[in-house]
Amino acid sequence: MVRIQKCSFCSQEIPAGTGLMYVKNDGTILRFCSSKCRKNMLGLKRVPRDLKWASSKV
């Protein structure tokens, strides 16, 4: 059975076969639905709660 994952940044559901999985050196797995989410979290070091379009209120 296929598991539906959630984006680590915006909490949007990621369909099977799409998205990006990023593994950090400490073994933490981050899953992203788009390059927009990946760039905002890793490149720009933004927090989802500060952005209106990101529904993740951590």
Backbone torsions as a table, in degrees:
resi	resn	phi	psi	omega
1	MET	NA	140.9	-176.8
2	VAL	-84.4	131.0	177.3
3	ARG	-92.6	136.5	175.6
4	ILE	-94.5	122.1	-178.1
5	GLN	-94.4	164.0	176.0
6	LYS	-115.1	145.7	178.8
7	CYS	-66.3	135.4	-179.4
8	SER	-69.5	-17.3	-177.6
9	PHE	-101.6	-53.8	-173.5
10	CYS	-105.8	-2.7	179.0
11	SER	64.6	18.4	176.0
12	GLN	-77.7	145.4	179.1
13	GLU	-69.9	138.8	-179.5
14	ILE	-109.2	117.0	177.8
15	PRO	-64.5	154.8	-179.9
16	ALA	-61.5	137.6	178.1
17	GLY	87.1	1.9	178.9
18	THR	-125.7	173.6	177.9
19	GLY	85.5	-174.0	-176.8
20	LEU	-136.2	136.8	176.9
21	MET	-110.3	125.1	-178.5
22	TYR	-117.0	125.4	-179.7
23	VAL	-110.1	120.9	179.7
24	LYS	-80.3	166.7	-178.2
25	ASN	-61.6	-27.4	180.0
26	ASP	-85.8	1.8	177.4
27	GLY	95.6	-1.6	178.8
28	THR	-70.2	132.0	179.6
29	ILE	-102.6	124.3	176.6
30	LEU	-113.4	133.1	179.2
31	ARG	-116.8	134.7	-177.4
32	PHE	-125.4	141.8	179.3
33	CYS	-83.8	-25.0	-177.3
34	SER	-151.9	167.0	177.4
35	SER	-68.7	-25.1	177.2
36	LYS	-60.9	-45.3	179.5
37	CYS	-67.9	-41.8	-179.5
38	ARG	-62.6	-45.8	-178.6
39	LYS	-65.6	-39.6	-179.6
40	ASN	-67.3	-37.4	-177.3
41	MET	-82.1	-48.9	-173.6
42	LEU	-89.1	-44.4	-176.0
43	GLY	-79.8	-47.8	-175.4
44	LEU	-96.4	-8.4	177.3
45	LYS	54.3	45.2	178.2
46	ARG	-89.6	157.7	179.0
47	VAL	-104.9	131.1	-176.7
48	PRO	-59.4	-30.5	-177.1
49	ARG	-68.4	-17.3	179.5
50	ASP	-87.6	-6.4	-176.7
51	LEU	-112.7	134.2	-177.7
52	LYS	-68.9	-35.1	-175.8
53	TRP	-76.9	-18.2	179.0
54	ALA	-91.4	117.4	-174.5
55	SER	-80.4	-5.6	-178.8
56	SER	-77.5	111.7	179.3
57	LYS	-105.3	77.3	-176.1
58	VAL	-83.0	NA	NA
